[in-house]
Amino acid sequence: MSAPAAAPLAWRADGAVRGRAQFAREVRRLASQLPPAGWVVNRCSGRYSFTVAFAAAALTRRGNLLPPSAVALPEAIARQFPDAFDIDDGYVAAALVRTADTACDADAPLPEWPPEQVAAVVFTSGSSGVPQAHHKTWGALSTSARLAVARLHAGAPPNTLATVPSQHMYGLETTVVAALAAGGSFYDGPTLFPRDVAAGLALLPAPRMLVTTPFHLRHLLETDVELSPLATIVSATAPLDAALAMRAEARFATTVQEIYGCTEGGVLATRRTVSEESWLPQPGFSFGDAESGAWVDAQHLPPRTRLADRLAVEADGRFRLVGRSDDLVKVAGKRGSMAEVTRLLRSLPGVEDAAVFQPEDGGAGRLAAFIVAPGCTEAALRHELSARLDPAFLPRPLRIVPSLPHDALGKLPRESLLAMLGAP
């Protein structure tokens, strides 16, 4: 690994610190307890136990399956990997208890993993809704993480607290792989509530980096919580509003950087949202857009890795996002953008959150919307929206709800929205 054996890897909520030498011992101890074959379904919610399991799987020349759901392995994935077995925090803890004071405890660094070794299989949902597997080699993961750390923070590797899970590509690269491949450390504790984030950052030494989402950042700003000095805040998983980024920079006296990335390619580009509209590609990356869709090229990625967004590539290599390929909809013979309708809804007075979606598959049919707007009426919101929007794209139904079903990444799964639509 890239840092000295005595350097910290994880900072625990109880104040304990896990060093890299201890980590190496625990990885070998867990590896000695794994079944002789099979993929590891890494369900650990604790970031340190996740990292121990992640490294133990790599040490035994097998990969980690990182399913899109923390509850159950989808049937389509289970059929692809019939020999997979689950590991969670309890499994890791029990294995380490069983192997205490064994020969595995001898001090020795972990061997370097071959760049071509598959370290993880991550999943996205295609247009059909069937999870799509993407095999990520250690070389691709570590290269992307090192480039991301170098771009996001100059100087010593940062100590990171993340509000996103390790199973997601964003959380995996910016915490687990970044700490292993580029140095630095991460916080291993709860980060669900603003007070958890504040307590965790207080345990980390400078320089501190907060890895989060627009959803979590908005909740931080809605409280009076005080945060320890931050070198930078990083946001991804959804578009970050420039006004929100400006509030965060002023409130926490730091810079807010946004990541553009995807499961297929990892961290692809960055920008400082308050002052930049265009995205700056990572070193060695090039982007293009054609009738068949946008793509990215980089030495550590498969050639012409396809993207779900449409891009406007500029002469200097930077690019702007034009929209998602699946965002354009057709209603009554007219074409429009769900993202634009969502933006308009969120700009209305009194609206705190909004979700616009198309209940029918195939990019045709009426839009529907759920809105969090305490003190407003549905009739008033329809009137406000009708003055700014083509009648064909007025959501029907348009419902005011107490809250929206954001997942751990702040995203709004389509399945959850459809379930709300069917609820009485």
C-alpha positions as CSV (number, residue, x, y, z in Angstrom):
1,M,0.0,0.0,0.0
2,S,1.1,3.6,-0.6
3,A,1.4,4.9,3.0
4,P,3.7,3.8,5.8
5,A,2.6,0.9,7.9
6,A,2.3,3.1,11.0
7,A,0.0,5.6,9.2
8,P,-3.7,5.7,10.2
9,L,-6.2,4.1,7.8
10,A,-9.5,4.5,9.7
11,W,-10.8,6.7,12.5
12,R,-13.5,5.1,14.6
13,A,-16.5,6.8,16.2
14,D,-15.2,5.6,19.7
15,G,-12.0,7.5,19.1
16,A,-9.9,4.3,18.3
17,V,-7.6,4.4,15.3
18,R,-6.9,1.5,12.9
19,G,-3.4,1.7,11.5
20,R,-2.3,0.1,8.3
21,A,-0.2,-2.5,9.9
22,Q,-3.1,-3.7,12.0
23,F,-5.3,-3.5,8.9
24,A,-2.9,-5.8,7.0
25,R,-3.0,-8.3,9.9
26,E,-6.8,-8.3,10.0
27,V,-7.0,-8.7,6.2
28,R,-4.8,-11.9,6.4
29,R,-6.9,-13.2,9.3
30,L,-10.2,-12.7,7.5
31,A,-8.7,-14.2,4.3
32,S,-7.8,-17.4,6.2
33,Q,-11.5,-17.8,7.1
34,L,-13.1,-17.3,3.7
35,P,-14.6,-20.3,1.8
36,P,-12.2,-21.9,-0.8
37,A,-13.9,-20.3,-3.8
38,G,-16.7,-17.9,-4.8
39,W,-17.3,-14.2,-5.2
40,V,-17.7,-12.1,-2.0
41,V,-21.0,-10.2,-1.7
42,N,-19.6,-7.4,0.4
43,R,-22.6,-6.1,2.5
44,C,-20.6,-4.5,5.3
45,S,-22.1,-1.2,6.3
46,G,-19.0,-0.2,8.5
47,R,-16.4,1.4,6.1
48,Y,-13.5,-0.3,7.9
49,S,-15.0,-3.8,8.0
50,F,-16.0,-3.2,4.3
51,T,-12.3,-2.4,3.5
52,V,-11.0,-5.4,5.4
53,A,-13.4,-7.7,3.5
54,F,-12.6,-5.9,0.2
55,A,-8.9,-6.4,0.6
56,A,-9.3,-10.0,1.9
57,A,-11.3,-10.9,-1.2
58,A,-8.5,-9.4,-3.4
59,L,-5.8,-11.2,-1.4
60,T,-7.5,-14.5,-2.1
61,R,-7.7,-13.6,-5.8
62,R,-11.5,-13.2,-5.9
63,G,-13.6,-10.1,-6.4
64,N,-16.2,-8.2,-4.4
65,L,-19.8,-8.1,-5.7
66,L,-21.2,-4.7,-4.7
67,P,-25.0,-5.1,-5.4
68,P,-27.2,-2.1,-5.9
69,S,-29.4,-3.1,-3.0
70,A,-28.1,-3.7,0.5
71,V,-31.1,-5.9,1.3
72,A,-31.0,-8.8,-1.1
73,L,-29.1,-9.8,-4.1
74,P,-31.4,-9.3,-7.1
75,E,-32.3,-12.5,-8.8
76,A,-30.8,-11.5,-12.1
77,I,-27.4,-11.0,-10.4
78,A,-27.6,-14.2,-8.3
79,R,-28.0,-16.2,-11.5
80,Q,-24.8,-14.7,-12.9
81,F,-22.8,-15.5,-9.8
82,P,-24.2,-18.7,-8.3
83,D,-21.2,-19.4,-6.1
84,A,-21.3,-16.0,-4.4
85,F,-21.4,-15.8,-0.6
86,D,-22.3,-13.0,1.8
87,I,-20.1,-11.1,4.2
88,D,-21.4,-8.5,6.6
89,D,-20.0,-6.7,9.6
90,G,-20.9,-9.6,11.9
91,Y,-19.1,-12.1,9.7
92,V,-15.9,-9.9,9.7
93,A,-16.1,-9.4,13.5
94,A,-16.6,-13.1,14.2
95,A,-13.8,-14.2,11.9
96,L,-11.4,-11.7,13.6
97,V,-12.3,-13.1,17.0
98,R,-11.7,-16.7,15.9
99,T,-8.3,-15.9,14.5
100,A,-7.0,-13.8,17.4
101,D,-3.3,-14.5,18.4
102,T,-2.8,-16.7,15.3
103,A,0.2,-16.8,12.9
104,C,-1.7,-14.4,10.7
105,D,-1.0,-11.7,13.3
106,A,2.7,-11.5,12.3
107,D,3.7,-8.1,11.0
108,A,4.0,-8.2,7.2
109,P,2.7,-5.8,4.5
110,L,0.0,-6.9,2.2
111,P,1.3,-8.0,-1.3
112,E,0.6,-5.7,-4.2
113,W,-2.4,-6.8,-6.2
114,P,-1.9,-7.2,-10.0
115,P,-3.4,-4.3,-12.0
116,E,-5.4,-6.7,-14.1
117,Q,-7.0,-8.4,-11.2
118,V,-10.8,-7.9,-10.9
119,A,-11.3,-6.3,-7.5
120,A,-15.0,-5.4,-7.7
121,V,-18.1,-5.9,-9.8
122,V,-20.4,-3.0,-9.6
123,F,-23.9,-2.7,-11.1
124,T,-26.0,-0.2,-12.9
125,S,-29.6,-0.6,-14.2
126,G,-30.0,-0.4,-18.0
127,S,-33.0,0.9,-19.8
128,S,-34.6,-2.5,-19.3
129,G,-34.2,-2.2,-15.6
130,V,-32.0,-5.4,-15.4
131,P,-28.8,-4.7,-13.4
132,Q,-25.7,-4.5,-15.6
133,A,-22.5,-5.9,-14.2
134,H,-19.2,-3.9,-14.7
135,H,-16.0,-5.7,-13.8
136,K,-13.5,-3.2,-12.3
137,T,-9.8,-4.2,-12.2
138,W,-7.6,-3.0,-9.4
139,G,-5.5,-1.1,-11.9
140,A,-8.5,0.9,-13.2
141,L,-9.9,1.6,-9.7
142,S,-6.5,2.6,-8.2
143,T,-5.6,4.8,-11.2
144,S,-9.0,6.6,-11.1
145,A,-8.8,7.1,-7.3
146,R,-5.2,8.5,-7.4
147,L,-6.2,11.0,-10.2
148,A,-9.3,12.0,-8.3
149,V,-7.4,12.7,-5.0
150,A,-4.7,14.7,-6.9
151,R,-7.4,16.8,-8.5
152,L,-9.6,17.3,-5.5
153,H,-6.9,18.1,-3.0
154,A,-3.4,19.5,-3.5
155,G,-0.8,18.5,-0.9
156,A,-1.0,15.7,1.7
157,P,-3.7,13.0,1.1
158,P,-6.9,14.1,2.9
159,N,-8.7,12.4,5.7
160,T,-12.2,11.8,4.4
161,L,-15.7,11.5,5.9
162,A,-18.3,10.3,3.4
163,T,-22.1,10.3,3.6
164,V,-22.3,7.8,0.8
165,P,-22.0,4.0,1.1
166,S,-18.8,2.1,0.1
167,Q,-20.8,-0.2,-2.2
168,H,-21.5,2.7,-4.6
169,M,-18.8,3.6,-7.1
170,Y,-18.6,7.2,-5.8
171,G,-18.1,6.1,-2.2
172,L,-15.8,3.2,-3.1
173,E,-13.3,5.3,-5.1
174,T,-13.2,8.4,-2.9
175,T,-12.8,6.6,0.4
176,V,-11.8,3.0,0.3
177,V,-9.7,2.8,-2.8
178,A,-8.4,6.4,-2.3
179,A,-7.1,5.5,1.1
180,L,-5.5,2.2,-0.1
181,A,-4.0,3.5,-3.3
182,A,-3.3,7.2,-2.6
183,G,-2.8,7.4,1.2
184,G,-4.9,9.4,3.6
185,S,-7.6,7.8,5.8
186,F,-11.4,7.7,6.2
187,Y,-13.9,8.0,9.0
188,D,-15.6,4.7,10.1
189,G,-18.8,5.7,11.9
190,P,-22.3,6.9,11.4
191,T,-22.9,9.8,9.1
192,L,-26.7,9.7,8.7
193,F,-27.5,12.9,10.6
194,P,-25.8,16.3,10.5
195,R,-24.7,15.9,14.2
196,D,-23.0,12.6,13.1
197,V,-21.1,14.4,10.4
198,A,-19.9,17.1,12.8
199,A,-18.8,14.5,15.4
200,G,-16.9,12.4,12.8
201,L,-15.1,15.4,11.3
202,A,-14.1,16.5,14.8
203,L,-12.2,13.2,15.2
204,L,-10.3,13.5,11.9
205,P,-7.1,15.5,11.7
206,A,-6.6,18.1,9.0
207,P,-6.7,18.2,6.0
208,R,-10.4,17.1,6.0
209,M,-12.5,16.3,3.0
210,L,-16.3,15.8,3.1
211,V,-17.6,13.5,0.4
212,T,-21.4,14.0,0.1
213,T,-24.4,14.6,-2.2
214,P,-26.6,17.6,-2.9
215,F,-29.3,16.0,-0.8
216,H,-27.1,15.6,2.3
217,L,-25.5,19.0,1.8
218,R,-28.9,20.7,1.8
219,H,-29.7,19.0,5.1
220,L,-26.4,20.1,6.6
221,L,-27.2,23.7,5.6
222,E,-30.7,23.5,7.2
223,T,-29.2,22.9,10.6
224,D,-27.1,25.1,12.9
225,V,-24.4,22.4,13.1
226,E,-20.8,23.6,13.3
227,L,-18.2,21.6,11.3
228,S,-14.5,21.4,11.8
229,P,-12.4,23.2,9.2
230,L,-12.7,21.6,5.8
231,A,-10.1,21.5,3.0
232,T,-12.9,20.8,0.5
233,I,-16.4,19.5,0.1
234,V,-17.0,17.1,-2.8
235,S,-20.5,16.4,-4.3
236,A,-21.8,13.9,-6.8
237,T,-24.7,11.5,-7.6
238,A,-27.0,14.4,-8.7
239,P,-26.7,17.9,-10.2
240,L,-25.5,20.4,-7.7
241,D,-27.3,23.8,-7.8
242,A,-24.9,26.7,-7.9
243,A,-26.8,28.6,-5.2
244,L,-26.6,25.6,-2.9
245,A,-22.8,25.3,-3.5
246,M,-22.4,29.1,-2.8
247,R,-24.3,28.8,0.5
248,A,-22.0,25.8,1.5
249,E,-18.8,27.6,0.6
250,A,-19.8,30.7,2.6
251,R,-21.2,28.7,5.6
252,F,-18.3,26.3,5.9
253,A,-15.5,28.6,4.6
254,T,-14.2,26.1,2.0
255,T,-14.5,25.2,-1.7
256,V,-17.2,22.9,-3.1
257,Q,-16.1,20.7,-6.0
258,E,-18.5,18.6,-8.1
259,I,-17.6,15.3,-9.6
260,Y,-18.9,14.0,-12.9
261,G,-18.7,10.3,-13.1
262,C,-20.5,7.0,-13.7
263,T,-20.3,3.4,-12.7
264,E,-18.7,2.4,-15.9
265,G,-15.9,4.9,-15.7
266,G,-15.6,6.2,-12.2
267,V,-14.5,9.8,-11.6
268,L,-14.3,11.4,-15.1
269,A,-14.3,15.2,-14.6
270,T,-14.6,17.9,-12.0
271,R,-15.6,21.5,-11.6
272,R,-16.0,24.2,-8.9
273,T,-19.8,24.6,-9.2
274,V,-20.0,28.3,-8.1
275,S,-17.7,29.5,-10.8
276,E,-17.6,26.9,-13.6
277,E,-20.3,25.6,-15.9
278,S,-18.0,23.4,-18.0
279,W,-16.4,20.3,-16.7
280,L,-12.6,19.8,-16.6
281,P,-11.7,16.2,-17.7
282,Q,-9.3,14.2,-15.5
283,P,-5.7,14.0,-17.0
284,G,-5.6,11.7,-20.0
285,F,-9.3,11.6,-20.5
286,S,-11.0,12.7,-23.8
287,F,-14.7,13.0,-24.5
288,G,-16.9,13.0,-27.6
289,D,-20.5,13.1,-28.6
290,A,-22.2,11.7,-31.7
291,E,-25.7,10.7,-32.9
292,S,-25.2,7.3,-31.2
293,G,-24.4,9.0,-27.8
294,A,-21.5,10.4,-25.8
295,W,-18.4,8.5,-24.9
296,V,-15.1,8.8,-22.9
297,D,-11.7,7.5,-23.7
298,A,-8.9,6.9,-21.1
299,Q,-6.0,4.5,-21.0
300,H,-7.3,2.5,-18.0
301,L,-10.9,2.3,-19.4
302,P,-12.4,0.1,-22.1
303,P,-12.2,1.9,-25.5
304,R,-15.1,4.4,-26.1
305,T,-16.8,3.8,-22.8
306,R,-20.4,4.9,-23.4
307,L,-22.1,7.6,-21.2
308,A,-25.8,8.1,-20.4
309,D,-25.5,11.9,-20.9
310,R,-25.3,14.0,-24.0
311,L,-22.3,16.4,-24.1
312,A,-21.2,19.6,-25.8
313,V,-17.4,19.2,-26.1
314,E,-15.5,22.5,-26.3
315,A,-12.3,23.3,-28.2
316,D,-10.1,23.0,-25.1
317,G,-11.4,19.6,-24.1
318,R,-13.8,20.8,-21.5
319,F,-17.5,19.9,-21.9
320,R,-21.0,20.9,-20.8
321,L,-23.8,18.6,-20.0
322,V,-26.7,18.9,-22.5
323,G,-28.9,16.4,-20.8
324,R,-29.4,12.7,-20.1
325,S,-30.2,10.4,-23.0
326,D,-33.1,9.0,-21.0
327,D,-34.3,12.5,-19.8
328,L,-36.0,13.5,-23.1
329,V,-39.7,12.7,-23.2
330,K,-42.4,13.0,-25.8
331,V,-45.9,14.1,-24.8
332,A,-48.7,14.9,-27.3
333,G,-46.1,15.0,-30.1
334,K,-43.9,17.5,-28.3
335,R,-40.4,16.8,-26.9
336,G,-39.3,18.0,-23.5
337,S,-37.0,17.4,-20.6
338,M,-38.0,16.0,-17.2
339,A,-34.9,17.7,-15.7
340,E,-36.2,21.1,-16.9
341,V,-39.6,20.5,-15.4
342,T,-38.0,19.5,-12.1
343,R,-35.9,22.6,-12.1
344,L,-38.9,24.8,-12.7
345,L,-40.9,23.1,-9.9
346,R,-38.0,23.5,-7.4
347,S,-37.8,27.2,-8.3
348,L,-41.4,27.9,-7.2
349,P,-41.9,29.8,-3.9
350,G,-42.4,27.4,-1.0
351,V,-41.1,24.3,-2.8
352,E,-38.5,22.4,-0.8
353,D,-38.1,19.3,-3.0
354,A,-39.7,17.9,-6.1
355,A,-39.6,14.7,-8.3
356,V,-40.8,14.5,-11.9
357,F,-41.1,11.2,-13.7
358,Q,-42.9,9.4,-16.5
359,P,-45.0,6.5,-15.1
360,E,-45.1,4.8,-18.6
361,D,-41.9,3.3,-20.0
362,G,-40.6,4.2,-23.4
363,G,-40.3,8.0,-23.2
364,A,-44.0,8.7,-24.0
365,G,-47.0,9.6,-21.9
366,R,-47.9,12.2,-19.3
367,L,-45.5,13.3,-16.6
368,A,-46.3,12.9,-12.9
369,A,-44.8,14.9,-10.0
370,F,-44.5,14.7,-6.2
371,I,-43.7,18.0,-4.4
372,V,-42.6,18.8,-0.9
373,A,-44.1,22.2,-0.3
374,P,-45.5,22.9,3.2
375,G,-48.1,25.6,3.3
376,C,-48.8,25.4,-0.5
377,T,-51.8,24.0,-2.3
378,E,-51.7,21.8,-5.4
379,A,-54.0,24.2,-7.2
380,A,-51.6,27.1,-6.5
381,L,-48.6,25.2,-7.7
382,R,-50.4,24.2,-10.9
383,H,-51.3,27.8,-11.5
384,E,-47.7,29.0,-11.0
385,L,-46.3,26.2,-13.2
386,S,-48.8,26.7,-16.0
387,A,-47.5,30.3,-16.5
388,R,-44.0,29.0,-17.2
389,L,-44.5,25.6,-18.9
390,D,-46.1,24.2,-22.0
391,P,-49.5,22.6,-21.0
392,A,-48.4,19.3,-22.5
393,F,-45.7,19.0,-19.8
394,L,-47.8,20.0,-16.8
395,P,-47.5,17.0,-14.5
396,R,-50.8,15.1,-14.0
397,P,-51.0,14.0,-11.3
398,L,-49.2,16.7,-9.3
399,R,-49.3,15.8,-5.6
400,I,-48.0,17.5,-2.4
401,V,-46.3,15.0,-0.1
402,P,-44.6,15.2,3.3
403,S,-41.3,13.9,2.0
404,L,-39.7,12.1,-1.0
405,P,-38.2,8.5,-0.9
406,H,-34.5,9.5,-1.3
407,D,-32.1,6.5,-0.9
408,A,-28.8,6.5,0.8
409,L,-27.2,8.4,-2.1
410,G,-30.0,11.0,-2.1
411,K,-31.4,9.6,-5.4
412,L,-35.1,8.9,-6.1
413,P,-35.5,5.3,-7.3
414,R,-38.1,5.0,-10.0
415,E,-39.6,2.0,-8.3
416,S,-40.2,4.0,-5.1
417,L,-41.9,6.8,-7.0
418,L,-44.2,4.3,-8.8
419,A,-45.1,2.7,-5.5
420,M,-46.0,6.2,-4.2
421,L,-48.1,6.8,-7.2
422,G,-50.1,3.7,-6.6
423,A,-50.6,4.4,-2.9
424,P,-53.9,5.8,-1.7
